Amino acid sequence: MVRQWLGRAALFSLLLLAGCGFHLRGDTQLSPLLERTYLQGVVPYSDLGVGLKRSLEAYGVTVTSVPAEASAILSVTYNQLQRQVLSVGATGKVQEYALKYVLQFQVTNPKGEILLPSQQLELMREYQFDERSVLSAGEQEALLREVLQEEMVQQILWRLEALPPTLNG
């Protein structure tokens, strides 16, 4: 009886989702304008540089080290990850920090025509600081920095997916 009810509920849910036009994203493609991309303002072996290169290549983009060979230039104009004090205890010692990551980028073609106007992205994560466990707090901060870098790469890719297939289009 319960199994039959669950089956009907699942079928009804699927019909509702299909009826409203919902579908999974599936494979997404980046614009052919990004076919050969040069990364400007990014240290190649930094976490951001490695993450961007790897992710772009997973989309079939060739990341070139020579700007003249590029069909697009992804310029990171601002890139800062900083720690801010969020709360202080009664003894004046820090209890909570926030990691704030701000990045600004734009995409142009080699002629300087803007393909994607300047975008500013901000991510923030908070964490508790326990002075009795400084080592684990340091590990927690390092892990959060890594997570923020990965999320920033994903945010950039989502914006790149919005590029039209052609400059006029």
Steps between C-alpha positions, in 0.01 A plus 500: 500500500773746602721391209214555257435847647870594474509382139202714410644801684831461314324469165285803575810702597675406176197601297486835679868565433470403134185707462660818631791474256765399752795310360853429614769731367686223325822582319573867469733649245709811513487748216727430200637849569691341790653224285855619573514701821786688660485553878630846591563612858499143632811332639513176294587270791275660761189317616287736290722463192509121517126478574404731213729326253375156597134601487529682168680202347221273627264712285726447199665843517871523416675721755791666325803667655543733201250790481544536122370143449184559706147550374405638844684655792360438848647782709488480879528864606449453874556189709509519878432247774503654846416406856278730706418491871128440552469478876710553809434344840474674837875453551577682175607187315372412155226238496387508140658585165369538147690427183396739224601433142451776242590454135437721200545387141401573143535327166617675184615388160855579378370821336385623841129460428312404814345154486395498866497828695677530832350267761560528874452184703495478879498192717513482879530221754496533879675277750547472875847558644601307810825630648549168681509322167701731276626217279153375411380858447785549252404180320138612491601834347720327240212270406259795471750686278515197271120473489468872420751466213301208355171688535651808336608294199144365475354852523726615216397202286130569555552851368703374204212265410288812439723618214327493161641274226602799288606856569182644348269251643 
